[in-house]
Amino acid sequence: MNPVEINRGDSPIVLGLPHTGTHVPDDVMANLNPRGRGLDDTDWHIHQLYDGLLPGVTTVRATFHRYVVDANRDPSGASLYPGQNTTGLVPLTDFDGQDIWTTPPTEAEIEARRQAFHAPYHAALQAELERVRDLHGIAILYDCHSIRSKIPFLFEGTLPDFNIGTNLGTTCAPEIEAATQEICAAASGYSTITNGRFKGGWTTRHYGRPAEGLHAIQMELAQSTYLTDEAAPWDYDQAKAARLRPHLTTILTKLAELAPTLKGKS
């Protein structure tokens, strides 16, 4: 299986989809315990949620599961959130802190997975961002994520519905952060926060180089906004999604409109 799916468009927006994949090679699946085989930490149906929202948008989607190797982690293995509970390049536990392996991967196996899955995904993402920047003089990476709204191992309380991450404003022009925040705050019935528990993962931080015409912003959605329940079988809720999708469309459309005004800005 190809580790990455690419749909090319001519918009200045590129959607990154690092965590919607569910492919696990047989030899990896054999070493997961029953809890791990549930693949609970998937960003369930996020590619379906964003499908068709913006004409001409480019999408880059990892087809492999984050338990194989996490496409949104530093390939060196350095922690995104030092001092806080999190998961690594190849997670050893799930988001609840529970073991997911009967036989954890060796360092050699982790490196092999990095080369076979993580590296091709990021090579494709880098290439698409550069292609889009060549077309428009600017590229905006909108990194698409979701997570359960209640995970005590990772954060206290209930997560807001919209979690915007720009690594404290460093990964994109302030207009991008402000526009996204304004649209989310105006969305009736939804809650929002910027640079809260989720400040943008490695992807956002790595590609967000405004001075080079590359802007990046992460959107972490609470799964309660579009799933029937935040538990297996992780059903996509058509009614919830229909209510949420117009707000996501407004965000992406606004960012595409902003892009020409941001050329040369950092």
Residue pairs with C-beta under 8 A, 6 or more apart in sequence:
1 23
1 63
1 64
2 63
3 62
3 63
3 64
3 116
3 117
3 120
3 121
4 60
4 61
4 62
4 63
4 120
4 121
4 124
5 59
5 60
5 61
5 63
6 58
6 59
6 60
6 61
6 124
6 128
7 58
7 59
8 58
8 128
8 131
9 55
9 56
9 57
9 58
9 59
10 56
10 135
11 54
11 55
11 56
11 57
11 58
11 132
11 256
12 132
12 135
12 136
12 138
12 139
12 140
12 255
12 256
12 259
12 260
13 54
13 57
13 58
13 132
13 140
13 142
13 252
13 255
13 256
13 259
14 57
14 58
14 59
14 60
14 125
14 128
14 129
14 132
14 139
14 140
14 141
14 142
15 50
15 57
15 58
15 59
15 60
15 142
15 143
15 144
16 60
16 125
16 141
16 142
16 143
16 144
16 203
17 43
17 46
17 47
17 50
17 59
17 60
17 61
17 62
17 144
18 43
18 62
18 66
18 70
18 71
18 72
18 121
18 143
18 145
18 201
18 203
19 41
19 42
19 43
19 46
19 62
19 66
19 70
19 71
19 72
19 145
20 42
20 43
20 44
20 45
20 46
20 47
20 61
20 62
20 144
21 42
21 61
21 62
21 63
21 64
21 65
21 66
22 39
22 42
22 65
23 63
23 64
23 65
23 68
24 32
24 39
24 64
24 65
24 67
24 68
25 68
28 67
28 68
28 105
28 113
29 37
31 101
31 102
31 103
31 104
31 105
32 67
32 100
32 101
32 102
33 99
33 100
33 101
33 102
35 94
35 98
35 99
35 100
36 67
36 94
36 99
36 100
36 101
38 232
39 65
39 67
40 94
40 95
40 232
41 66
41 67
41 87
41 91
41 94
41 95
42 65
42 66
42 234
43 144
43 145
43 146
43 147
44 146
44 223
44 227
44 234
44 236
45 226
45 227
45 234
45 236
46 144
46 145
46 146
46 221
47 59
47 61
47 144
48 236
48 241
49 144
49 146
49 221
49 226
49 236
49 241
49 244
49 245
49 248
50 59
50 144
50 248
53 245
53 248
53 249
53 252
54 249
54 252
54 253
54 256
57 252
58 128
58 131
58 132
60 121
60 124
60 125
60 128
62 71
62 117
62 121
64 71
64 117
66 72
66 87
66 91
67 90
67 91
67 100
68 90
68 113
68 117
69 89
69 90
69 110
69 113
69 114
69 117
69 118
70 87
70 88
70 89
70 90
70 91
70 118
71 117
71 118
71 121
71 122
71 203
72 143
72 145
72 201
72 202
72 203
73 80
73 87
73 88
73 89
73 201
73 202
74 80
74 89
74 202
74 206
75 89
75 114
75 118
75 119
75 122
77 88
77 89
79 86
79 88
80 86
80 201
80 202
84 154
85 97
85 153
85 154
86 154
87 93
87 94
87 95
89 110
89 114
89 118
90 105
90 110
90 113
91 100
92 99
92 100
92 101
92 104
93 99
93 100
94 100
95 147
95 148
95 151
95 153
95 154
96 151
96 152
96 153
97 153
105 113
122 203
125 141
125 203
125 207
126 207
129 139
129 141
129 207
129 214
130 139
132 139
133 139
133 213
133 214
136 259
136 260
136 263
137 213
137 263
137 264
138 213
138 214
138 215
138 259
138 260
138 262
138 263
139 213
139 214
139 215
140 172
140 176
140 215
140 216
140 217
140 255
140 256
140 258
140 259
141 203
141 204
141 207
141 208
141 214
141 215
141 216
141 217
142 216
142 217
142 219
142 251
142 252
142 255
143 200
143 201
143 203
143 204
143 216
143 217
143 218
143 219
144 219
145 198
145 201
145 218
145 219
145 220
145 221
146 220
146 221
146 222
146 223
146 226
147 159
147 198
147 220
147 221
147 222
147 223
148 159
148 222
148 223
148 224
148 230
149 158
149 159
149 161
149 222
149 223
149 224
149 230
150 157
150 158
150 159
150 230
151 159
154 197
155 197
158 222
159 197
159 220
159 222
160 191
160 192
160 193
160 196
160 222
161 190
161 191
161 192
161 221
161 222
161 224
161 225
162 184
162 187
162 190
162 191
162 192
162 193
162 219
162 221
162 222
163 192
163 193
163 196
163 197
163 198
163 218
163 219
163 220
163 221
163 222
164 177
164 180
164 181
164 184
164 192
164 193
164 194
164 195
164 217
164 218
164 219
165 171
165 194
165 195
165 198
165 199
165 200
165 201
165 204
165 217
165 218
165 219
165 220
166 172
166 176
166 177
166 194
166 195
166 199
166 200
166 204
166 208
166 216
166 217
166 218
167 195
167 199
167 200
167 204
167 205
167 208
168 195
168 199
169 177
169 195
170 205
170 208
171 200
171 204
171 205
171 207
171 208
171 210
171 215
171 216
171 217
172 208
172 210
172 215
172 216
172 217
173 210
173 215
173 262
173 265
173 266
175 258
175 261
175 262
175 265
176 215
176 217
176 255
176 258
176 262
177 194
177 217
179 251
179 254
179 255
179 258
180 217
180 219
180 251
180 254
180 255
181 192
181 194
183 247
183 250
183 251
183 254
184 190
184 192
184 247
184 251
185 192
187 247
189 243
190 225
190 244
190 247
198 218
198 220
200 208
200 216
200 217
200 218
201 218
203 216
203 218
204 216
204 217
204 218
205 216
207 214
207 216
208 214
208 215
208 216
208 217
210 265
210 266
211 266
213 263
213 264
215 262
217 255
219 248
219 251
221 244
223 230
224 230
225 240
225 244
226 236
226 237
226 240
226 241
226 244
227 234
227 235
227 236
227 237
227 240
228 235
228 236
228 237
228 240
229 235
